[in-house]
Amino acid sequence: MKDNDQTTKQYSSKDLKQRKTWYSPAAEAYNRTRPHYPDTLISRVVELTQLENGSRILEIGCGPGTATVSFANLGFSMLCLEPNPDFYEIARRNCSHYPNLEIKNTSFEEWKPEAKPFNAVLAATSIHWIPAEVAYPKVANALQDNGVLILLWNVPAIPYREFHQVLQDVYQIHAPSLSHYKGRDTHEAELRELGQIVATSDQFEGIVFEQIIWETSYSVDEYLTLLSTFSQYLELDEKSRKDLFVGLQKKIDNHFAGHIKLLNISAFHIARKR
């Protein structure tokens, strides 16, 4: 998939210093507005992986703990790596009451594998930040025999075509690079393609993919705050982003009474170490 390949290369091509601070300007907004992974998705992951209470999980790039809390609530022992210092502090706050959870402010690339391997490695919308030739061999090395790789994905705020068409003129004026329509079908295809990256690593087998489609309601303020956490919006210069958001707010207020409904896709890939 061309779009997915470009996105993956864009993220993983950033040097480690850039990746460590990329989300810092939007860290608190990310914590407030990015959706968590549905309980039904997490339950399905645990069912398929057959992880037991007390299993040891290594999480790569835990962010503010968006997926972390779901697994910690189930009694798993977790070591979470988060290179961004702002996310690290938020994750510590969000996960402070879990005694079997440790968070380290370091990247997966810099982390030294431990002597005792893990039952599972978890990456929740994060592994695409690491070049595949680095990520997957090191993940396999961190896993015990028959250990499992869990890749979670959240694709929030997918617009219906009618909603996108209403906002088109605002995007054309202030951010034409973001004006193309990317609907559910495209996102679903790209998510499935991510499994091919796992397969071509030759480190894992038995890849399973499943997804859940769900709808979320946003106020205009919530929606714009959510947009501010996406990479393509972080890359805009400050004036363009401000003018874009002012224009979007007016359109949403006028055409949708300040409230909108958008789609989310939550998905996973699960694979066993060869």
C-alpha positions in Angstrom: 0.0 0.0 0.0 1.6 3.2 -1.2 0.1 5.5 1.5 1.0 3.1 4.3 4.6 2.6 3.0 5.1 6.4 2.9 3.7 6.8 6.4 5.9 4.0 7.8 9.0 5.4 6.1 8.2 8.9 7.3 8.0 7.9 10.9 10.9 5.4 11.0 13.2 7.7 9.0 13.2 10.3 11.8 16.3 10.1 13.9 16.0 8.9 17.5 16.4 12.4 18.9 13.4 13.6 16.8 11.3 10.6 17.8 11.9 11.2 21.5 10.3 14.6 21.4 8.0 14.4 18.4 4.7 14.3 20.4 5.9 16.6 23.3 3.9 19.7 22.1 0.7 17.6 22.1 1.4 15.1 25.0 -1.4 16.3 27.3 -3.9 16.6 24.4 -2.9 13.1 23.3 -3.6 11.8 26.8 -7.0 13.5 27.0 -8.4 12.8 23.5 -6.8 9.7 22.0 -9.2 6.8 22.4 -8.4 3.8 24.5 -8.6 0.3 23.0 -12.0 -1.3 23.4 -12.3 -3.9 26.2 -13.6 -6.4 23.8 -10.5 -6.1 21.7 -8.2 -6.6 24.7 -10.2 -9.6 25.9 -9.9 -11.1 22.4 -6.1 -10.6 22.5 -5.8 -12.3 25.9 -8.0 -15.1 24.7 -5.9 -15.8 21.6 -2.5 -15.4 23.2 -3.5 -17.5 26.3 -1.6 -15.1 28.5 -2.0 -15.9 32.2 -2.2 -13.7 35.3 1.4 -12.9 36.1 2.7 -13.2 32.5 5.6 -10.8 31.8 4.9 -8.2 29.1 7.4 -5.8 27.5 5.7 -2.8 26.0 7.4 -0.7 23.4 6.5 3.0 23.3 3.7 3.0 25.9 3.0 6.7 25.4 0.8 8.0 28.2 -0.3 4.5 29.0 -3.2 4.3 26.6 -3.0 0.5 26.2 -0.9 -0.1 29.3 -3.7 0.3 31.8 -5.8 -2.3 30.0 -3.2 -5.0 30.5 -2.1 -3.9 33.9 -5.7 -4.2 35.1 -5.6 -7.9 34.2 -2.7 -8.5 36.6 0.2 -8.8 34.1 3.7 -7.9 35.1 4.9 -5.1 32.7 8.0 -3.3 31.8 7.1 -0.3 29.6 9.6 1.7 27.5 8.8 5.3 26.6 11.4 7.5 25.1 9.4 10.8 25.2 10.0 12.5 28.5 6.5 14.1 28.6 4.7 10.9 27.8 6.9 9.1 30.4 5.7 11.5 33.2 2.1 11.2 32.1 2.4 7.4 32.0 3.9 7.3 35.5 0.9 9.4 36.7 -1.7 7.2 34.9 -0.1 4.0 36.1 1.1 4.9 39.6 -1.2 2.4 41.3 0.0 -0.7 39.5 2.7 -2.4 41.7 3.8 -4.9 39.0 4.5 -2.2 36.4 7.7 -0.4 35.7 8.2 2.4 33.2 11.6 3.4 31.8 12.3 6.6 30.0 14.3 5.1 27.2 13.8 3.9 23.6 13.5 0.3 22.5 16.7 0.8 20.4 18.7 1.9 23.5 17.2 -0.7 25.9 19.3 -3.7 26.8 17.4 -7.0 26.8 17.1 -8.7 30.1 18.3 -12.1 31.0 14.8 -13.4 31.6 12.8 -13.3 28.4 9.2 -12.0 28.2 6.0 -14.0 27.5 4.8 -11.2 25.2 6.0 -8.0 23.6 3.3 -5.3 23.1 3.4 -2.3 20.8 0.3 -0.2 20.7 0.4 2.0 17.6 4.1 2.5 18.1 6.2 -0.1 16.3 6.1 1.8 13.0 8.4 4.4 14.6 11.2 1.9 14.6 12.8 0.6 11.4 11.6 -2.9 10.8 15.1 -4.3 10.4 15.8 -3.1 13.9 12.5 -3.8 15.6 11.6 -7.3 14.8 14.8 -9.2 15.4 15.2 -7.4 18.8 11.6 -8.2 19.7 12.2 -11.9 18.9 15.3 -11.8 21.0 13.3 -10.4 24.0 10.7 -13.1 23.8 10.9 -16.6 25.3 10.4 -19.6 23.1 6.8 -19.5 21.7 6.5 -16.0 23.0 3.9 -13.7 21.4 4.1 -10.4 19.6 1.0 -8.2 20.1 0.6 -5.2 17.8 -2.4 -3.0 18.6 -3.7 -0.3 16.3 -6.1 2.6 16.8 -7.2 4.7 13.8 -9.4 7.4 15.3 -11.6 10.1 13.8 -12.2 8.7 10.3 -14.6 11.1 8.6 -17.7 10.2 6.7 -17.4 11.4 3.1 -20.2 14.0 3.5 -18.4 15.5 6.5 -15.1 15.6 4.6 -16.8 17.4 1.6 -18.1 20.1 3.9 -14.6 20.9 5.1 -12.9 20.7 1.7 -12.6 24.4 1.0 -11.1 25.1 4.4 -8.4 22.5 3.8 -7.7 23.7 0.3 -7.0 27.2 1.6 -5.0 26.5 4.7 -3.6 22.9 4.3 -4.1 21.5 0.8 -1.7 18.6 1.6 -4.4 17.3 4.0 -7.3 17.7 1.7 -7.4 14.2 0.2 -10.1 11.8 1.5 -9.0 8.7 3.4 -12.0 6.6 4.4 -12.6 3.4 6.2 -11.8 1.1 3.2 -8.3 2.6 2.8 -7.5 2.4 6.5 -8.7 -1.2 6.7 -6.5 -2.1 3.8 -3.5 -0.4 5.3 -4.0 -2.1 8.6 -4.0 -5.5 6.9 -0.8 -4.6 5.1 1.0 -3.9 8.3 0.8 -7.6 9.0 2.9 -8.2 5.9 5.8 -6.3 7.5 5.7 -8.8 10.4 5.6 -11.7 8.0 8.5 -10.5 5.9 10.7 -10.1 9.0 10.9 -14.0 9.1 10.9 -13.8 12.9 7.2 -14.7 13.5 4.5 -17.1 12.3 0.8 -17.7 12.7 -0.2 -14.1 12.2 -3.8 -13.3 13.2 -5.6 -10.1 12.4 -8.9 -8.8 13.7 -10.5 -5.4 13.9 -13.5 -3.6 15.5 -15.3 -0.6 14.0 -16.9 1.8 16.4 -18.3 5.3 16.4 -17.4 8.3 18.6 -19.1 11.6 19.2 -17.0 14.8 19.5 -17.7 18.4 20.3 -15.9 20.7 18.0 -13.3 21.6 20.7 -12.6 17.9 21.4 -12.3 17.2 17.7 -9.8 20.0 17.1 -7.8 18.9 20.1 -7.7 15.4 18.8 -6.5 16.6 15.4 -3.7 18.5 17.1 -2.2 15.2 18.2 -1.8 13.7 14.7 1.6 13.9 13.0 0.4 15.6 9.8 -1.1 18.5 11.9 2.0 18.7 14.1 4.1 19.2 10.9 2.1 22.3 9.9 3.5 25.7 10.8 1.8 27.4 13.7 -0.1 30.0 11.7 -1.4 27.5 9.1 -2.6 25.2 11.9 -4.3 28.0 13.8 -6.0 29.4 10.6 -7.1 25.8 9.6 -8.6 25.1 13.0 -10.5 28.5 13.1 -12.0 27.6 9.6 -12.8 24.1 10.7 -14.5 25.3 13.8 -16.8 27.7 11.9 -17.8 25.0 9.4 -18.5 22.4 12.1 -20.5 24.9 14.1 -22.5 26.0 11.1 -23.2 22.7 9.5 -23.1 20.2 12.4 -24.2 22.3 15.4 -20.8 21.9 17.0 -21.0 18.1 17.3 -20.0 15.3 15.0 -19.8 11.5 14.8 -16.8 9.8 13.3 -15.5 6.3 12.9 -12.7 4.6 14.8 -11.0 1.3 13.9 -9.2 -0.7 16.6 -7.3 -3.7 15.5 -4.6 -6.2 16.3 -2.0 -8.4 14.8 -0.8 -11.4 16.9 2.1 -13.6 15.9 4.2 -16.3 17.6 8.0 -16.3 17.7 9.4 -18.8 15.3 
